[in-house]
Amino acid sequence: MRRIMAAVTICIAAIAPAYAQDPSDAPPADADFMPDPRTEAPLDEEALRAAFSGQTHLGTYNFKRPEIDTFSFRETTSANGTTRHYHGDKIDTGTWRIMSNVICFTYDNWNGGIHRACFNIFQRGNCYYHYALNQNGNFTARSVHAGETPDCEPAMV
């Protein structure tokens, strides 16, 4: 058994450097890859204010709610702290605030409930990646400012 393990170890050691150096194994330089929240820092308070205050974001969720037949959304975050969120034919209104490098929303949902969500936001090019803190930091959506052509792939809006 030791001889087999030694042989496997030698094979892996011999193959690994060649595999790692093969340029065909590398991702394309212009490919869009989601930020990794374990190794990258989210936007700070100043960058969040610049990205959201008085802005409208167009985006897509990575999930679809049963009562809404689209992944896409539009949200306007006014400078006065109010927000309007359009998802399909549903409209949620509410407020938003930034604290400790996190953006938080409180919505009066179209169905009569109240929904709170906080996000770390990461940026790649002109694309904003939303990681929900109330869902264990999982990626939930991606957006761009209205009127901009996303430089992330695949195109989402």
Secondary structure as GFF3:
##gff-version 3
##sequence-region A 1 157
A	DSSP	alpha_helix	2	21	.	.	.	ID=ss1
A	DSSP	three_ten_helix	23	25	.	.	.	ID=ss2
A	DSSP	alpha_helix	45	52	.	.	.	ID=ss3
A	DSSP	beta_strand	55	61	.	.	.	ID=ss4
A	DSSP	beta_strand	72	77	.	.	.	ID=ss5
A	DSSP	beta_strand	82	87	.	.	.	ID=ss6
A	DSSP	beta_strand	90	99	.	.	.	ID=ss7
A	DSSP	beta_strand	102	108	.	.	.	ID=ss8
A	DSSP	beta_strand	114	124	.	.	.	ID=ss9
A	DSSP	beta_strand	127	132	.	.	.	ID=ss10
A	DSSP	three_ten_helix	133	135	.	.	.	ID=ss11
A	DSSP	beta_strand	138	145	.	.	.	ID=ss12
###
